[in-house]
Amino acid sequence: MNRTFTCLALTLPLALAQAGCSSDETSSVPVADVTFDASGTTDVTATVDVTVTPEDTVVEPEEIFVPPPECTSSADCDDGNPCTQDACGADGCTYVPDNSASCDDGDPCTDEDICTDGACAGAPRQCDDENACTIDWCTEGECKAAPEESEECAMKIIIQEPQRASTLTGQGPFYVSGTVTSPASTPTLTINEQATALSFDGSFNVLFEPNIGINIIDVEATDSYGRTTDVALSFMYAPTIIEPAPNYNQPNLHKGMMGVWLDQPAFDDDDLDDLDDLATVVWLLGETYDVNAAIPHPLITEDDGVGALWCDYTVDVDNVDYDVEDVEITLVSGGMDVSLVMENFTGFVDAVSDGWDNIGCPNAACDLKAETVYLDAELNVFAGASGDIIVTLAAVDVELVLPENNEAVICTGGTAKFLNWLINWFESTLANYLEDQLELWAIDELVPLVNGVIDQFTDYQVSFDVPSFEDQFGSLPINLRVAPGGATWLVGEATADLNLGMSAAPAVPYTTPGSINRSGCGKGLSEEVELPQVSMAEAWVHEDLINHFLYVTWRGGLAKLNLTDEIVGPYLGDLGVSNVDMSAELTLPPVITTCTETGALEVQFGDVYAQGSFDYAGAPVDLKGFASARASVQFKIEDVPNGANKLGIEMLEVLQMAVDIQEIEGMDETAEVLVAELLSDAMLQLIVNEYLSEVSQSYPLPVIDLDTWLSDLSLEKSILTLEMETIELDHGHMIVGGKLLNQ
């Protein structure tokens, strides 16, 4: 058994209707079987019950003719029978059979009527059309025929090219070819509702211009008796494909798959109270810098010859402290400027003079003070030969602003003539030393921090798990590799291009060689994304990355689901379907694309194979078949309280659906189309709204782990990531806008 139907712009829910009729009248026309195609129109096929004797349509005389007892002429003896010679004789009327007379037996379904022994009779009209797959008969003088309903006489369609669930590449158009067998009569043919000519041998070979993505082919044949049959299948097409990595532990990198644009506030939003920009991270880094650990103890020994007159001192500096009051980061062409302002700079100096040669030299304990310390660093940011983003220190300047009136050093003990050297030493030598230490901090801490933050966003490899539908088949580990493909630093903004690759172990028996390559919707052009540039941070994802992700999860065996009453029931409503026990598996990877007739976003599925059982109106039904569909969808942002928002997918409208029923038992043909249609639609909504949403939400957003540099702070929230707030489409890209989120 093979029944198919195609629905365009399907709207649910549908109402299930039943109709019946009866009559007391009888007819000599064979009783007709009534079937329904996908459109709901009736297909009438006549089937003769050969055990029923056709009704005798010959008009019989109501009374037997009795000749008059007396006659005066032959006219008095007319018996109304053309096959007798009527005469009036001496003994009355006589009737002699006349086999040479012409006659009409009154039956329009006999020919060559002749008189035989006084009776008119004809030979039955021959209505044999010499077709073994028709039942022939005569009624009201016309020959009629009805198709024989045996398996040998059924109409059949075979699509030879393209193959079901195949993948075509290169330049179209391609031929759709096959044969139609219709033993009872010559059929007409449509392909996707377009009239198509058949050759004399029942073959067809038609050019078909495919769209990039999943293409549905629905071939329908109709014979002269109004019977229809069709076959539906799908194939995937793209001029070129993106192949999976031969070693799934080492993903292939694909250029231009993703990018990030950052506005000035992502680096510095002038608010150090919220950990949501780079300036706050630098501020925390400055707060954790321990100058004391960088200063040797003692700083100066007596052998260094520091002191006054005959006195040599051992000098130790500790308890250096300061507050980082402000951090400013400004994006400039080719890099960024980083400025730190430190105030309340204090320290303690202990100067000790020991030994017989230092007799009379007073020891001193001094507090050090600087009003403000300024650190200005110029960082160059550029892309290396391999696309790596490199941060270098172009220049750094540190300035200590000391208080006036010799208040930089306040000592206890000693006399001025012995301690003036210490004041001068702090204002010159020690100040220079501290400046050098802060410059080293910029080299050893600041530059690695900026480099590391950029790397964590643009250069990383991670493994993440994608759940199966309702966790029915566990999860699939996927290896993700992200690498920078270039960077542009301009005044007030920065952009990074990313190359990505992902892979997983294969686990399906199907041979689809890869995911579609959009290629400018077949034009072979590189499409540039136009960002709105209204958010703090914006990331764009190419459709090719989305489809490669879907391909990897499909190839890994996740694109399947089991259907039960609990899962599918909410989509079916009260239609008498219960005890659902079915499975569905995608034989082609799902596709999300804007390479459509209108340019609107579609999700496409090809040849989803469904099998299983359910009860309909209390009777068990077994079903096997394929469903292919196109539906308009939209991406959406799902709010998550106390966490990063998630990406979701929502189905809007089914644009095309083709169901090819391979086997069905336990249901009359009137209801099977509608029920199969409803099950397919429910399955489609489940795949889009739940399965694809779960898959998309499993993709790991890039994160910055601040514990890498700020572990001493034991931050309660140490992760920076992108908080998605807006989403839109542009030239084959999904653009997500948002801000940095600390979580």
Secondary structure, 3 states (H helix, E strand, C coil): CCEEEEEECCCCCCCCCCCCCCCCCCCCCCCEEEEECCCCCEEEEECCCCCCCCCCCCCCCCCCCCCCCCCCCHHHHCCCCCCEEEEEECCEEEEEECCCCECCCCCCCEEEEEEECCEEEEEECCCCCCCCCEEEEEECCEEEEEECCCHHHCCEEEEEECCCCEEECCCCCEEEEEEEECCCCCCEEEECCEEECCCCCCEEEEEECCCCEEEEEEEEEECCCCCEEEEEEEEEECCCEECCCCCCCCCCCEEEEEEEEEEHHHHCCCCCCCCCCHHHHHHHHHHHCCHHHHCCCCCECHHHCCEECCEECEEEEEEEEEEEEEEEEEEECCEEEEEEEEEEEEEEEEEECCCHHHCCCCCEEEEEEEEEEEEEEEEEEEECCCCCEEEEEEEEEEEEECCCCCCCEEEECCCHHHHHHHHHHHHHHHHHHHHHHHHHHHHHHHHHHHHHHHHHHHCEEEEEEEECHHHCCCEEEEEEEEEEEEEEEECCEEEEEEEEEEECCCCCCCCCCCEECCCCCCCCCCCCCCCCCCCCEEEEEEHHHHHHHHHHHHHCCCCEEEEEHHHHHHHHCCCCEEEEEEEEEECCCCEEECCCCCCCCEEEEEEEEEEEEEEECCEEEEEEEEEEEEEEEEEEEECCCCCCCEEEEEEEEEEEEEEEEEEEECCCHHHHHHHHHHHHHHHHHHHHHHHHHHHHHHCCCCEEECHHHHHHHCCCCCEEEEEEEEEEEECCEEEEEEEEEEC
